[in-house]
Amino acid sequence: MKKLFFIILSTMSIAASAQQVLSPELLWKLGRVTPLGISKDGKLVVYKVTIPSVEENKSSSKFYTMPISGGSATEVKDTKDLLADKNVSADGKFIVSTQEVKTEKVLGKDYYPNLEKSDVQIYNGLDYRHWDTWNNGTHNHVFYAETKEGATAIDIMKGENYDAPQKPFGGDEDYIWSPDSKSIIYVCKKKEGTAYAISTNTNLYEYNLETKTTRNLTESNLGYDTNPAFSPTGNLTWLQMKRDGYEADKNDIIVRVNDKFYQNLTAAYDGTVESFKWSKDGKKVYFLSPVDGTQQLFEVNFPGMTKMAITVKQVTSGDFDVHDIVDITGDTAILSRNDMNHALEIYSCNLKKNTWTQLTTVNTVTYATLSLPKYERRYVTTTDGKKMLVWVILPPNFDATKKYPTLLYCQGGPQSPLTQFYSFRWNFSLMASQGYIVVAPNRRGMYGHGQEWNEQISKDWGGQVMDDYLSAIDDVAKESYVDKNRLGCVGASYGGYSAFYLAGIHNNRFKTFIAHDGVFNTQSMFGTTEEVFFNNWDFGGAYWEKDNKVAQKTYTTFNPINYVDKWNTPILIFQGGIDYRVPIGQGQEAFQAAQLRGIKSKLVYFPEENHWVLKPQNAMVWQSEFYKWLKETL
């Protein structure tokens, strides 16, 4: 009898623990998996697990290996001897590296050496700051040296005021060795100051070690050229956008068949490429691309000089995102994957059968204790008669006989896919676990629904996309389980702009708004943001171009500041102090307007955070203020 009583108690305990829901505290204890590659012998998956510590306000990482066929994980101290070193040339004679080099005068002491304690910065052009860092006159340069001890490193960009890797996010994907070890290919935007700020024209440059000369391999293309890689048979391959100034242009896979013949493998594909990897036989390229609210693996054949037709084929499918192509051998792919309820883990996928085997289980135990939300696809008819995918995320243990407060989520970008992503801030699973239904529309400007759909947001920020938002929330609000008197609207960046704009035109639909680093005043945004090419393209031009009807519409009809007189709803504003993409004045202007109009409002200011919130304790404050505001106002 005692044994039976113990079994009953144990069962009750397990059931109770399984009724937990995701909380901000649990979210910030999850391990963050990063696949690093396959070991040199081809037998092991090598990966990193990073775990943030709220108490210590920092993150720590550990490295692991696992058999490629699955099994137990083994912790390793480092990965140096496990992975092939891409920085070493194929013949083993040279190694490539990068360093920051001081190449131009910017600081007061650069100009006035006798005033070395001066705290001055002097600029003659734009690009004086980027993302979260001011230009102090240093630039990333690529170096190479012989692998023998004591060898002198040679700067292949000596005296140039350019960056390779690119700033702010470029890494070792921006430079590679040629297969014959005779040259280095690198990505660089060779423009300075104002010319740099208004252009996206990066190119691939080839530096010849013997002649010490550099040539531009992509001079004829005016947009982005990035991510160079060589095929197993020696064909240089890269990603390319055609139009200068358009950062969200269609990304295509380009292959240099020979010096005179270049092949666009995805020209006929109505989508954009995120990343790619060659098959080991050099006959096809695998790539990742957003499609219908997810991100999937595709393949395209490489015809070379033959008359074979180019065919793009979707390889994986399902309500998840394929995040990384780690390795593909035959029909077996090692991929990373996540969905709205689960952080990224590494999987093995049989490409013929589309069957998956989970390899890493870093967060499996935690998820097993949680009641997770349910997400549904919903297709809504827009005001112009199109079908729009809307993700609807329902709270754990959802009961259709009850009524739930509901959040309209507005995605940033504005040209970015709303897929099965798993964010550690804008986390749909966490929002739903706090008792909110989340409505996340794939409105205009999102990859995965054809290039035309994606481009319709440019120069029309306050137009059709706002109707898309309202169509989505109005459609879902028809359901009996939606509390129509408790609708909220939340978003960041362009999503923050959306919250500011909708606050003036929502016709009392929403009871509360939350905007994170959102654009509030398109005119002052144009005058203070750093990547000017973005606003040139998306706004249609500068505010002083009075004869430019498209641009003037951006600064008048589509400017949230012009609708503040209609604001009547509480609003919470988050703002990063070193966000130079959407600078601090945007949040300040919005908060000041709300306060002076007597609207319940709050400004949560992060002095040392950029467009994102990265420090663990700051992130916990963000989460606490987010949900506290919703409890107060919704």
PELINHU-V627795 format. One record per pair of residues at least 24 apart in sequence whose C-alpha atoms are under 10 Angstrom apart, sorted by the first residue. I is the first residue (numbers start at 1). GAP is how many residues later the second one is. Records with the same first field share a line. If there is no record, write none. Layout:
I=GAP  GAP
//
This chain:
14=355
15=354
16=353  354
17=351  352  353  354
18=348  349  350  351  352  353  354
19=349  350  351  352  353  377  378
20=347  348  349  350  351  352  376  413
21=346  348  349  350  351  352  374  375  376  408  409  411  412  413  414
22=319  344  345  347  348  349  350  351  374  407  408  409  410  411  412
23=347  406  407  408  410  411  600
24=400  401  403  406  407  410  595  596  597  598  599  600  603
25=29  595  598  599
26=340  341  404
27=25  316  339  396  397  398  400  402  403  593
28=24  25  26  396  397  588  589  591  592
29=24  25  334  337
30=312  313  332  333  334  336  337  394
31=30  312  313  314  330  331  332
32=29  311  312  313  330  331  392
33=28  29  30  303  310  311  312  313  327  328  329  330
34=29  290  302  310  311  312
35=28  29  30  288  289  290  291  299  300  301  309  310  311
36=27  28  29  43  47  288  290
37=28  42  45  46  47  288  289  290  297
38=27  28  29  30  44  45  46  288  289  296
39=26  27  28  29  40  42  43  44  45
40=41  42  43  44  45
41=41  42  43
42=25  26  40  41  285  287
43=24  25  26
44=24  25  26  29  38  39
45=24  25  28  37  38  281  282  289  301  314  315
46=27  28  29  30  33  36  37  280
47=26  28  29  32  299  313
48=27  28  30  31
49=313
52=563  564  565
53=562  563  564
54=561  562  563  564  565  566
55=561  562
56=560  561
57=557  558  559  560  561  562
58=556  557  558  559
59=556  557
64=296
65=295
66=293  294
67=292
68=259  264  265  266  279  280  291
69=263  265  278  279  288  290
70=277  278  287  288  289  290
71=288  289
72=287  288  289
73=286  287  288  289
86=86  87  89  90  91
87=57  85  88  89  90
88=56  57  58  59  88  89  93
89=55  57  58  87  88  89  90  91  92  93  94  95
90=87  88  89  90  91  92
91=88  89  90  91
92=54  55  89
93=52  53  54  55  88
94=50  51  52  53  54  57  59  83  87  88
95=48  49  50  51  52  53  58  82
96=46  47  48  49  50  51  57  58  59  76  79  80  81  88
97=44  45  46  47  48  56  57  58  75  78
98=42  43  44  45  46  55  57  66  67  73  74  77
99=39  40  41  42  43  44  56  65  66
100=37  38  39  40  41  42  63  64  65
101=36  37  38  39  40  41  54  56  57  58  59  60  62
102=34  35  36  37  38  39  57  58  59
103=33  34  35  36  37  55  56  57  58  59
104=31  32  33  34  35  55  56  57
105=31  32  33
106=29  30  31  32
107=28  29  30
110=27
123=70
124=69  70
125=67  68  69  70  71  72
126=66  67  68  69  70  71  72  404  405  406
127=65  66  67  68  69  70  71  402  403  404  405
128=65  66  69  402
129=68  400  401  402  451  452
130=37  38  67  399  400  401  448  449  450  451
131=36  37  38  398  399  400  447  448  449  450  451  452  479  480
132=36  398  444  445  446  447  448  449  451  476  477  478  479
133=34  35  445  446  447  477
134=444  446
137=24
138=24  25
139=24  25  26  27  28
140=24  25  26  27  30
141=24  25  47
142=32  33  42  44
143=41
144=40  65
154=55
156=28  51  52  53  56  57  58
157=50  57
160=30  31  32
161=29  30  31  32
162=26  27  28  29  30  31  34
163=24  25  26  27  28  29
164=24  25  26
165=24
166=36  60
170=56  57
172=55
173=53  54  55  56
174=30  52  53  54  55
175=29  30  31  51  52  53  54
176=30  51  52  53  54
177=29  30  51  52  53
178=28  29  30  51  52  56  57  58
179=51  52  53  54  55  56  57
180=54
181=27  28
182=24  25  26  27  28  29
183=24  25  26  27  28  29  30  31
184=24  25  30
185=29  30  31  32  43  44  51
186=30  40  41  42
187=29  37  38  39  40  41
188=28  36  37  38
189=35  36
194=336  337  338
195=337  338
196=335  336  337
197=48  332  333  334  335  336  337
198=46  47  48  332  333  334  335  336  337  338  339
199=24  25  44  45  46  47  48  332  333  334  335  337
200=24  25  41  42  43  44  45  46  47  331  333  334
201=24  40  41  42  43  44  45  46
202=24  38  39  42
203=37
204=24  34
217=39  42
223=24  26  28
224=24  25  27
225=26  27  28  29
226=25
227=26  48  49
228=26  27
229=26  47  48  49
230=25  26  47  48  52
231=24  25  46  47  48  49  50  51  52  53  54
232=46  47  48  49  50  51
233=47  48  49  50
234=24  48
235=27  47  69
236=26
237=25  26  27  39  40  41  48
238=26  37  38
239=25  33  34  35  36  37
240=24  33
241=31
244=289  293
245=286  287  288  289  290  291  292  293
246=212  287  288  289  290  291  292
247=168  284  286  287  290  291
248=24  165  166  167  168  197  198  199  203  206  207  210  286  289  290
249=166  202  205  206
250=24  197  200  201  204  205
251=24  38
253=32  34  47
255=47  49
256=48
257=45  46  47  48
258=46  47
261=43  44
262=42
263=39  40  41  42
264=38  46
265=35  36  37  38  45  46  47
266=33  34  35  44  45  46
267=43
268=42  43  44
269=31  42  43  44  181  182
270=177  178  179  180  181  182
271=176  177  178  179  180  181  183
272=175  176  178  179  182
273=25  174
274=49  50
275=48  49  50
276=48  49
277=47  48  49  50  51
278=24  49  50
279=48  49  50  51
280=47  48  49  50
281=48  49
284=26  27  28
285=27
286=26  27  28  29  39  42
287=25  27  28  37  38
288=26  27  28  33  34  35  36  37
289=25  32  33  34  128  158  159
290=31  32  126  127  128  129  130  156  157  158  159  160
291=26  30  126  127  128  155  156  157  158  159
292=27  96  97  125  126  127  150  154  155  156  157  158
293=26  27  28  84  96  97  98  124  125  126  127  128  148  149  153  154  155  156
294=24  25  26  27  28  45  123  124  125  126  127  153  154
295=24  25  26  27  28  42  43  122  123  124  125  126  152  153
296=24  25  26  27  41  152
297=24  25  26  27  28  36  38  54
315=35  36  37  38  39
316=33  34  35  36  37  38  39  40
317=37
318=36  102
319=56  57  58  100  101
320=99  100  101  102
321=98  99  100  101
322=24  25  98  99
323=98
332=24
334=24  25
335=24
336=24
337=83  84  85
338=82  83  84
339=80  81  82  83  84  90
340=32  33  34  35  53  79  80  81  82  83  87  88  89  90
341=26  31  32  33  34  52  79  80  81  82  86  87  88  89
342=25  30  78  79  80  81  87
343=24  78  79  80  81
344=77  78
370=26  63
371=24  25  26  62
372=24  25  26  57  58  60  61
373=24  25  55  56  57  58  59  60  62  64
374=24  55  58  63
375=45  53  54  57  62  63  64
376=63
377=63  64
378=61  62  63  94  97  98
379=62  63  93  96
380=61  88  91  92  93  94  95  96
381=87  90  91  94
382=61  82  83  85  86  87  88  89  90  93
383=81  84  85  87  88
384=80  83  84
386=67  82
388=53  54  55  56  61  80  83  84
389=29  51  52  53  54  60  83
390=28  48  49  50  51  52  53  78  79  82  83  85  86
391=27  28  29  47  48  49  50  51  81
392=36  40  45  46  47  48  49  80  84
393=35  36  38  39  40  43  44  45  46  47
394=34  35  37  38  39  41  42  43  44  45
395=33  34  35  36  37  38  39  40  41  42  43
396=33  36  37  38  39  40  41
397=36  38
398=34  37  39  83
399=82
400=79  80  81  82
401=79  80  81
402=78  79  80  81
403=33  34  76  77  78  79  80  81  83
404=31  32  33  76  77  78  79  80  81  82  83
405=27  30  31  32  33  76  77  78  79  80  81  82  83  225  229
406=25  26  29  30  31  32  33  67  70  71  75  76  77  78  79  80  81  82  83  104  228
407=24  25  29  30  31  32  33  66  79  80  81  82  83  84  103  105  106  223  227
408=29  30  31  32  33  61  62  64  65  68  79  80  81  82  83  91  102  105
409=29  30  31  32  60  64  79  80  81  82  83  86  89  90  105
410=29  30  31  32  33  56  59  79  80  81  82  83  84  85  86  87  88  89  105
411=29  30  31  32  34  35  79  80  81  82  83  84  85  86  87
412=33  34  79  80  81  82  83  84  85  86  104  105  106
413=32  33  79  80  81  82
414=29  30  31  32  40  41  43  44  47  79  80  81  83  84  124
415=28  29  30  31  32  38  39  40  41  42  43  79  123
416=26  28  29  30  31  32  38
417=25  26  28  29  30  31  32  37
418=24  25  27  28  29  30
419=27  28  29
424=189  190  195  199
425=187  188  189  194  195  197  198
426=64  65  66  197
430=193
431=192  195  196
434=193  197
436=46  50  51  52  194
437=39  44  45  46  50
438=35  38  50  51  52
439=30  33  34  37  38  50
440=29  32  33
441=27  28  29  30  31  32
442=26  27  30
443=24  25  26  28  29
444=24  25
455=83
457=81
458=76  77  79  80  81  82
459=76  77  78  79  80  81  82  91  92  94  95  99
460=78  79  80  90  91  93  94  97  98
461=33  36  37  40  77  78  92  93  96  97  98
462=35  36  39  40  91  92  95  96  97  98
463=91  94  95
465=33
466=32  35  36  39  40
469=29  33
470=32  36  39
473=36  37
474=35
484=25  26  27
485=24  25  26  149
486=24  25  26  144  147  148
487=24  25  26  147
488=24  25  26  82  83  142  145  146
489=24  25  26  82
490=24  25  26  81  82  136
491=24  25  26  27
492=24  25  26  27  81  82  83  119  120
493=24  25  26  27  88  89  118  119
494=24  25  26  88
495=24
496=24  77  78  91
497=24  25  61  62  63  89
498=62
499=61  72  74
500=59  60  61  63  64  67  71  73  90
501=57  58  59  60  61  62  63  66
502=58  61  65
503=57  60  61  63  64  65  66  67  68
504=56  57  58  59  60  61  62  63  64  65
505=55  58  59  61  62
506=60  61  63
507=59  60  61
508=59  60  61
509=60
510=58  59  60  124
511=57  58  59  60  119  122  123
512=56  57  58  59  60  88  89  117  118  120  121  122
513=56  57  58  59  60  88  116  117  120  121
514=56  57  58  59  60  87  88  112  115  116
515=56  57  58  59  60  72  75  88
516=56  57  58  59  60  66  71  87  88  95  96
517=56  57  58  59  60  62  64  65  66  67  68  69  70  88  93  94  95
518=55  56  57  63  64  65  66  68  69  72  93
519=40  41  42  62  63  64  65  66  67  68  70  71
520=39  40  41  42  44  62  65  66  67  68  69  70  71
521=33  34  35  37  38  39  40  41  64  65  66  68  69
522=32  33  34  36  37  38  39  64
523=29  31  32  33  36  38
524=31  58  59  61  62  65
525=56  57  58  59  60  61
526=29  56
528=52  53  54  55  56  57  58
529=50  51  52  53  54
530=49  50  51  52  53
531=49  50
532=49
534=47
560=30
561=25  28  29  32
564=26  29  30  33
565=28  29  32
566=31
567=26  27  30  31  32
568=26  29  30  31  32
569=25  30  31  32  64
570=24  28  29  30  31  32  59  62  63  64
571=24  28  29  30  31  32  58  62
572=28  29  30  31  32  53  54  57  58  61
573=28  29  30  31  32  53
574=28  29  30  31  32  39  48  51  52
575=28  29  30  31  32  34  35  36  37  38
576=28  29  30  31  32  33  34  35  36  37
577=28  29  30  31  32  33  34
578=28  29  30  31  32  33  34
579=27  28  29  30  31  32  33
580=30  31
581=29  30
582=28  29
583=27  28
584=26  27
600=33
601=28
602=27
//
